Amino acid sequence: EDSRTFLTYFQNWVHDDRFTVRYHWEEGGVAMWDNRQTMHYVFDDFDPEIDGKRVMRRCTVMGDAIA
């Protein structure tokens, strides 16, 4: 029960606006983040009819050492 309380608290805490970045896409724009240390949460506010096509690519760095 205690674990569930803490887990719920932290899951809600990370969605606080203080910890978010909103990127305003422009033609030719690039955004990058490191999923090893960043939580990625997608807002459902993208409309391809209005905003155009968004292309996403994933890149994984090989040989990273974990300390």
Backbone as XML, in Angstrom:
<?xml version="1.0"?>
<chain id="A" units="angstrom">
  <residue number="1" name="GLU">
    <atom name="N" x="0.824" y="-1.197" z="0.000"/>
    <atom name="CA" x="0.000" y="0.000" z="0.000"/>
    <atom name="C" x="0.866" y="1.258" z="0.000"/>
  </residue>
  <residue number="2" name="ASP">
    <atom name="N" x="1.939" y="1.254" z="0.830"/>
    <atom name="CA" x="2.836" y="2.412" z="0.859"/>
    <atom name="C" x="3.508" y="2.626" z="-0.491"/>
  </residue>
  <residue number="3" name="SER">
    <atom name="N" x="3.923" y="1.543" z="-1.123"/>
    <atom name="CA" x="4.573" y="1.655" z="-2.431"/>
    <atom name="C" x="3.637" y="2.276" z="-3.451"/>
  </residue>
  <residue number="4" name="ARG">
    <atom name="N" x="2.384" y="1.864" z="-3.450"/>
    <atom name="CA" x="1.403" y="2.404" z="-4.391"/>
    <atom name="C" x="1.209" y="3.901" z="-4.151"/>
  </residue>
  <residue number="5" name="THR">
    <atom name="N" x="1.171" y="4.319" z="-2.899"/>
    <atom name="CA" x="1.009" y="5.735" z="-2.565"/>
    <atom name="C" x="2.164" y="6.551" z="-3.136"/>
  </residue>
  <residue number="6" name="PHE">
    <atom name="N" x="3.414" y="6.089" z="-2.915"/>
    <atom name="CA" x="4.581" y="6.807" z="-3.424"/>
    <atom name="C" x="4.624" y="6.791" z="-4.947"/>
  </residue>
  <residue number="7" name="LEU">
    <atom name="N" x="4.338" y="5.660" z="-5.549"/>
    <atom name="CA" x="4.369" y="5.553" z="-7.002"/>
    <atom name="C" x="3.362" y="6.517" z="-7.628"/>
  </residue>
  <residue number="8" name="THR">
    <atom name="N" x="2.159" y="6.546" z="-7.114"/>
    <atom name="CA" x="1.140" y="7.468" z="-7.623"/>
    <atom name="C" x="1.577" y="8.919" z="-7.457"/>
  </residue>
  <residue number="9" name="TYR">
    <atom name="N" x="2.149" y="9.235" z="-6.296"/>
    <atom name="CA" x="2.622" y="10.597" z="-6.041"/>
    <atom name="C" x="3.666" y="11.009" z="-7.077"/>
  </residue>
  <residue number="10" name="PHE">
    <atom name="N" x="4.670" y="10.161" z="-7.317"/>
    <atom name="CA" x="5.744" y="10.508" z="-8.248"/>
    <atom name="C" x="5.264" y="10.530" z="-9.698"/>
  </residue>
  <residue number="11" name="GLN">
    <atom name="N" x="4.345" y="9.650" z="-10.056"/>
    <atom name="CA" x="3.810" y="9.672" z="-11.415"/>
    <atom name="C" x="3.055" y="10.976" z="-11.675"/>
  </residue>
  <residue number="12" name="ASN">
    <atom name="N" x="2.349" y="11.480" z="-10.701"/>
    <atom name="CA" x="1.652" y="12.758" z="-10.847"/>
    <atom name="C" x="2.622" y="13.927" z="-10.780"/>
  </residue>
  <residue number="13" name="TRP">
    <atom name="N" x="3.647" y="13.828" z="-9.941"/>
    <atom name="CA" x="4.616" y="14.900" z="-9.733"/>
    <atom name="C" x="5.365" y="15.244" z="-11.014"/>
  </residue>
  <residue number="14" name="VAL">
    <atom name="N" x="5.742" y="14.229" z="-11.814"/>
    <atom name="CA" x="6.529" y="14.489" z="-13.020"/>
    <atom name="C" x="5.729" y="15.202" z="-14.108"/>
  </residue>
  <residue number="15" name="HIS">
    <atom name="N" x="4.416" y="15.246" z="-13.989"/>
    <atom name="CA" x="3.590" y="15.951" z="-14.974"/>
    <atom name="C" x="3.385" y="17.419" z="-14.611"/>
  </residue>
  <residue number="16" name="ASP">
    <atom name="N" x="4.000" y="17.864" z="-13.522"/>
    <atom name="CA" x="3.903" y="19.263" z="-13.094"/>
    <atom name="C" x="4.487" y="20.165" z="-14.183"/>
  </residue>
  <residue number="17" name="ASP">
    <atom name="N" x="3.828" y="21.279" z="-14.490"/>
    <atom name="CA" x="4.284" y="22.194" z="-15.532"/>
    <atom name="C" x="5.707" y="22.707" z="-15.302"/>
  </residue>
  <residue number="18" name="ARG">
    <atom name="N" x="6.179" y="22.708" z="-14.065"/>
    <atom name="CA" x="7.549" y="23.159" z="-13.790"/>
    <atom name="C" x="8.585" y="22.276" z="-14.470"/>
  </residue>
  <residue number="19" name="PHE">
    <atom name="N" x="8.226" y="21.065" z="-14.806"/>
    <atom name="CA" x="9.187" y="20.112" z="-15.357"/>
    <atom name="C" x="8.928" y="19.807" z="-16.827"/>
  </residue>
  <residue number="20" name="THR">
    <atom name="N" x="8.168" y="20.626" z="-17.502"/>
    <atom name="CA" x="7.844" y="20.347" z="-18.899"/>
    <atom name="C" x="8.471" y="21.375" z="-19.832"/>
  </residue>
  <residue number="21" name="VAL">
    <atom name="N" x="8.691" y="20.948" z="-21.055"/>
    <atom name="CA" x="9.166" y="21.823" z="-22.122"/>
    <atom name="C" x="8.193" y="21.662" z="-23.274"/>
  </residue>
  <residue number="22" name="ARG">
    <atom name="N" x="7.697" y="22.766" z="-23.776"/>
    <atom name="CA" x="6.830" y="22.722" z="-24.964"/>
    <atom name="C" x="7.613" y="23.315" z="-26.126"/>
  </residue>
  <residue number="23" name="TYR">
    <atom name="N" x="7.865" y="22.523" z="-27.133"/>
    <atom name="CA" x="8.617" y="22.957" z="-28.305"/>
    <atom name="C" x="7.625" y="23.378" z="-29.372"/>
  </residue>
  <residue number="24" name="HIS">
    <atom name="N" x="7.779" y="24.577" z="-29.887"/>
    <atom name="CA" x="6.902" y="25.080" z="-30.956"/>
    <atom name="C" x="7.598" y="24.812" z="-32.290"/>
  </residue>
  <residue number="25" name="TRP">
    <atom name="N" x="7.064" y="23.822" z="-32.992"/>
    <atom name="CA" x="7.683" y="23.356" z="-34.226"/>
    <atom name="C" x="7.633" y="24.421" z="-35.307"/>
  </residue>
  <residue number="26" name="GLU">
    <atom name="N" x="8.745" y="24.524" z="-36.016"/>
    <atom name="CA" x="8.842" y="25.362" z="-37.201"/>
    <atom name="C" x="9.486" y="24.526" z="-38.292"/>
  </residue>
  <residue number="27" name="GLU">
    <atom name="N" x="9.302" y="24.923" z="-39.528"/>
    <atom name="CA" x="9.900" y="24.179" z="-40.636"/>
    <atom name="C" x="11.406" y="24.076" z="-40.431"/>
  </residue>
  <residue number="28" name="GLY">
    <atom name="N" x="11.926" y="22.859" z="-40.528"/>
    <atom name="CA" x="13.351" y="22.619" z="-40.357"/>
    <atom name="C" x="13.780" y="22.485" z="-38.903"/>
  </residue>
  <residue number="29" name="GLY">
    <atom name="N" x="12.825" y="22.565" z="-37.983"/>
    <atom name="CA" x="13.146" y="22.483" z="-36.561"/>
    <atom name="C" x="13.585" y="21.093" z="-36.147"/>
  </residue>
  <residue number="30" name="VAL">
    <atom name="N" x="14.441" y="21.022" z="-35.133"/>
    <atom name="CA" x="14.932" y="19.747" z="-34.605"/>
    <atom name="C" x="14.853" y="19.798" z="-33.090"/>
  </residue>
  <residue number="31" name="ALA">
    <atom name="N" x="14.350" y="18.745" z="-32.480"/>
    <atom name="CA" x="14.330" y="18.626" z="-31.022"/>
    <atom name="C" x="14.980" y="17.300" z="-30.662"/>
  </residue>
  <residue number="32" name="MET">
    <atom name="N" x="15.803" y="17.319" z="-29.623"/>
    <atom name="CA" x="16.483" y="16.092" z="-29.189"/>
    <atom name="C" x="16.394" y="15.990" z="-27.678"/>
  </residue>
  <residue number="33" name="TRP">
    <atom name="N" x="16.297" y="14.756" z="-27.178"/>
    <atom name="CA" x="16.325" y="14.526" z="-25.740"/>
    <atom name="C" x="16.918" y="13.150" z="-25.486"/>
  </residue>
  <residue number="34" name="ASP">
    <atom name="N" x="17.356" y="12.951" z="-24.270"/>
    <atom name="CA" x="17.998" y="11.699" z="-23.861"/>
    <atom name="C" x="16.998" y="10.925" z="-23.011"/>
  </residue>
  <residue number="35" name="ASN">
    <atom name="N" x="16.464" y="9.850" z="-23.549"/>
    <atom name="CA" x="15.446" y="9.075" z="-22.837"/>
    <atom name="C" x="15.985" y="8.372" z="-21.593"/>
  </residue>
  <residue number="36" name="ARG">
    <atom name="N" x="17.307" y="8.308" z="-21.453"/>
    <atom name="CA" x="17.863" y="7.685" z="-20.260"/>
    <atom name="C" x="17.647" y="8.558" z="-19.030"/>
  </residue>
  <residue number="37" name="GLN">
    <atom name="N" x="17.485" y="9.864" z="-19.243"/>
    <atom name="CA" x="17.351" y="10.772" z="-18.115"/>
    <atom name="C" x="16.173" y="11.727" z="-18.271"/>
  </residue>
  <residue number="38" name="THR">
    <atom name="N" x="15.323" y="11.472" z="-19.226"/>
    <atom name="CA" x="14.185" y="12.335" z="-19.493"/>
    <atom name="C" x="12.928" y="11.489" z="-19.607"/>
  </residue>
  <residue number="39" name="MET">
    <atom name="N" x="11.861" y="11.954" z="-19.003"/>
    <atom name="CA" x="10.570" y="11.279" z="-19.186"/>
    <atom name="C" x="9.858" y="11.983" z="-20.323"/>
  </residue>
  <residue number="40" name="HIS">
    <atom name="N" x="9.386" y="11.223" z="-21.276"/>
    <atom name="CA" x="8.744" y="11.776" z="-22.460"/>
    <atom name="C" x="7.244" y="11.546" z="-22.358"/>
  </residue>
  <residue number="41" name="TYR">
    <atom name="N" x="6.503" y="12.641" z="-22.353"/>
    <atom name="CA" x="5.042" y="12.572" z="-22.280"/>
    <atom name="C" x="4.484" y="13.390" z="-23.438"/>
  </residue>
  <residue number="42" name="VAL">
    <atom name="N" x="3.672" y="12.781" z="-24.257"/>
    <atom name="CA" x="3.150" y="13.446" z="-25.443"/>
    <atom name="C" x="1.779" y="14.037" z="-25.148"/>
  </residue>
  <residue number="43" name="PHE">
    <atom name="N" x="1.632" y="15.320" z="-25.449"/>
    <atom name="CA" x="0.326" y="15.958" z="-25.368"/>
    <atom name="C" x="-0.405" y="15.686" z="-26.675"/>
  </residue>
  <residue number="44" name="ASP">
    <atom name="N" x="-1.666" y="15.392" z="-26.593"/>
    <atom name="CA" x="-2.458" y="15.067" z="-27.782"/>
    <atom name="C" x="-3.054" y="16.346" z="-28.371"/>
  </residue>
  <residue number="45" name="ASP">
    <atom name="N" x="-2.153" y="17.252" z="-28.830"/>
    <atom name="CA" x="-2.639" y="18.515" z="-29.375"/>
    <atom name="C" x="-2.065" y="18.780" z="-30.767"/>
  </residue>
  <residue number="46" name="PHE">
    <atom name="N" x="-1.644" y="17.734" z="-31.449"/>
    <atom name="CA" x="-1.055" y="17.865" z="-32.778"/>
    <atom name="C" x="-2.091" y="17.489" z="-33.827"/>
  </residue>
  <residue number="47" name="ASP">
    <atom name="N" x="-2.331" y="18.381" z="-34.767"/>
    <atom name="CA" x="-3.296" y="18.125" z="-35.840"/>
    <atom name="C" x="-2.577" y="18.214" z="-37.183"/>
  </residue>
  <residue number="48" name="PRO">
    <atom name="N" x="-2.295" y="17.068" z="-37.833"/>
    <atom name="CA" x="-1.564" y="17.081" z="-39.102"/>
    <atom name="C" x="-2.244" y="17.911" z="-40.185"/>
  </residue>
  <residue number="49" name="GLU">
    <atom name="N" x="-3.561" y="18.045" z="-40.119"/>
    <atom name="CA" x="-4.280" y="18.859" z="-41.109"/>
    <atom name="C" x="-3.891" y="20.334" z="-40.987"/>
  </residue>
  <residue number="50" name="ILE">
    <atom name="N" x="-3.614" y="20.764" z="-39.784"/>
    <atom name="CA" x="-3.265" y="22.164" z="-39.521"/>
    <atom name="C" x="-1.746" y="22.340" z="-39.427"/>
  </residue>
  <residue number="51" name="ASP">
    <atom name="N" x="-1.091" y="21.453" z="-38.687"/>
    <atom name="CA" x="0.324" y="21.613" z="-38.369"/>
    <atom name="C" x="1.274" y="20.997" z="-39.387"/>
  </residue>
  <residue number="52" name="GLY">
    <atom name="N" x="0.759" y="20.228" z="-40.335"/>
    <atom name="CA" x="1.620" y="19.579" z="-41.313"/>
    <atom name="C" x="2.168" y="18.266" z="-40.798"/>
  </residue>
  <residue number="53" name="LYS">
    <atom name="N" x="3.014" y="17.664" z="-41.600"/>
    <atom name="CA" x="3.566" y="16.348" z="-41.277"/>
    <atom name="C" x="4.724" y="16.487" z="-40.287"/>
  </residue>
  <residue number="54" name="ARG">
    <atom name="N" x="4.735" y="15.650" z="-39.283"/>
    <atom name="CA" x="5.830" y="15.620" z="-38.305"/>
    <atom name="C" x="6.557" y="14.293" z="-38.467"/>
  </residue>
  <residue number="55" name="VAL">
    <atom name="N" x="7.865" y="14.355" z="-38.670"/>
    <atom name="CA" x="8.684" y="13.162" z="-38.869"/>
    <atom name="C" x="9.550" y="12.972" z="-37.631"/>
  </residue>
  <residue number="56" name="MET">
    <atom name="N" x="9.530" y="11.770" z="-37.093"/>
    <atom name="CA" x="10.345" y="11.476" z="-35.921"/>
    <atom name="C" x="11.286" y="10.328" z="-36.255"/>
  </residue>
  <residue number="57" name="ARG">
    <atom name="N" x="12.528" y="10.450" z="-35.821"/>
    <atom name="CA" x="13.531" y="9.421" z="-36.013"/>
    <atom name="C" x="14.145" y="9.091" z="-34.664"/>
  </residue>
  <residue number="58" name="ARG">
    <atom name="N" x="14.449" y="7.839" z="-34.454"/>
    <atom name="CA" x="15.100" y="7.430" z="-33.208"/>
    <atom name="C" x="16.554" y="7.076" z="-33.502"/>
  </residue>
  <residue number="59" name="CYS">
    <atom name="N" x="17.425" y="7.546" z="-32.660"/>
    <atom name="CA" x="18.852" y="7.269" z="-32.782"/>
    <atom name="C" x="19.328" y="6.665" z="-31.465"/>
  </residue>
  <residue number="60" name="THR">
    <atom name="N" x="20.026" y="5.553" z="-31.533"/>
    <atom name="CA" x="20.574" y="4.914" z="-30.342"/>
    <atom name="C" x="22.095" y="4.919" z="-30.451"/>
  </residue>
  <residue number="61" name="VAL">
    <atom name="N" x="22.735" y="5.417" z="-29.410"/>
    <atom name="CA" x="24.196" y="5.474" z="-29.394"/>
    <atom name="C" x="24.713" y="4.129" z="-28.901"/>
  </residue>
  <residue number="62" name="MET">
    <atom name="N" x="25.580" y="3.527" z="-29.678"/>
    <atom name="CA" x="26.156" y="2.225" z="-29.331"/>
    <atom name="C" x="27.375" y="2.430" z="-28.431"/>
  </residue>
  <residue number="63" name="GLY">
    <atom name="N" x="27.571" y="1.530" z="-27.485"/>
    <atom name="CA" x="28.775" y="1.540" z="-26.688"/>
    <atom name="C" x="28.742" y="2.456" z="-25.485"/>
  </residue>
  <residue number="64" name="ASP">
    <atom name="N" x="27.591" y="2.969" z="-25.130"/>
    <atom name="CA" x="27.495" y="3.815" z="-23.947"/>
    <atom name="C" x="27.807" y="3.008" z="-22.698"/>
  </residue>
  <residue number="65" name="ALA">
    <atom name="N" x="28.679" y="3.502" z="-21.864"/>
    <atom name="CA" x="29.003" y="2.839" z="-20.612"/>
    <atom name="C" x="28.058" y="3.331" z="-19.529"/>
  </residue>
  <residue number="66" name="ILE">
    <atom name="N" x="27.535" y="2.418" z="-18.729"/>
    <atom name="CA" x="26.661" y="2.784" z="-17.625"/>
    <atom name="C" x="27.505" y="2.792" z="-16.356"/>
  </residue>
  <residue number="67" name="ALA">
    <atom name="N" x="27.531" y="3.936" z="-15.710"/>
    <atom name="CA" x="28.360" y="4.084" z="-14.501"/>
    <atom name="C" x="27.706" y="3.428" z="-13.322"/>
  </residue>
</chain>
